[in-house]
């Protein structure tokens, strides 16, 4: 089952609750009438919106991490094998690090022939 419709429903519910809370607050400020929606005051609508949007964010983040987990595990396994000398290729690192290669100095930017 896909979680994207659930995430979309939570986002829609959160923003709808936030708009309803702002509308109720505007009515509270401009008139003496104190309406409620299903017994919810403006601050209650704000709390519902916050909870809905944060849960949607957490669910989306969890879904994203779960989708990329096999790729991250494979990358870690390749790096671990390359460090131990069993891998055929070097681990994907920004610069080559090893004894005598960089002497602790940062890598200097490369310049093209046209950029001189």
Buried (B, 14 or more C-beta within 10 A) or exposed (E): EEBEEBBEEBBEBBEBBBEBBBBBBEBBEEEEEEEEBEEBBBEBBBEBBEBBBEBBBEBBEEBEEEEEEEEEEEEEEBBEBBEEEEBEEEBEEEEEEEEEEEEEEEEEEEEEEEEE
